[in-house]
């Protein structure tokens, strides 16, 4: 049954909101729009809660909604003139960065992630940033665990290659 | 940066990229619970408006169709009952009366008998039609009398 307890469980900051926000942020590279989309994801999840099947992980279900929301976002974005002034997400996350070196490392990685395919971007975020188990990632990406393993090997190699090429 | 170091840096990003602390509150207010309980966001107001319009778009035509079925169905049933009341013998008059044709025969007496039978059947049919005409005449009289003022001498 849907009750206040379920609502509060759904909007758990550490377990649900922060991972979904990061996933969206690293895909769209805009801090404020990522927050808006995170709200949209939770609104959709709230409306779809009666359809949620408990055999799946709740977080995986949220990630699946987030993926679709990002797809919708890009579709809408194409309808408008693309904003050439790209928001630097590191500026919005400045409070969390400790050193200039850290900032440089993150900047390089974010730019290199941008050069990967969509699947590779997702696997880097889900496996290496969020540290999700392969079983859950296979649920989110609707692929076999073996395919996920292969994809993560290729993604990390590709990311390293881009970093080496651009940041030596 | 080697692969191991890259993985470490990636896992550190989890702690660095965080949403604003008030994001859960904003989500809560969107879900219509929490601080702003009872107040709807603009998005929700628009959504509710669309939802209501959709609801009326379905309910109103459905109600009109149901009402039309009830009205026309009722009228049809009343007509059907009336026709049953005023037409106690629905088979009479409505069906075409067939005068039996004389059977073919080679005997002259048979032919004459058949002609007589046919003539009798036809004359019966004419009699029936005259009776119907008389009945209509009576009906007409009753109808025309209906419009007249009350005349106590008639009693």
Interface residues (C-beta under 8 A of the other chain):
Chain A: X4 X7 X11 X13 X17 X18 X21 X22 X25 X26 X34 X35 X38 X39 X42 X43 X46 X89 X93 X96 X97 X102 X105 X106 X109 X124 X128 X129 X130 X131 X156 X157 X159 X160 X163 X164 X167
Chain B: X1 X2 X3 X6 X7 X9 X10 X11 X12 X13 X14 X15 X16 X17 X18 X19 X20 X21 X23 X24 X26 X27 X28 X30 X31 X33 X43
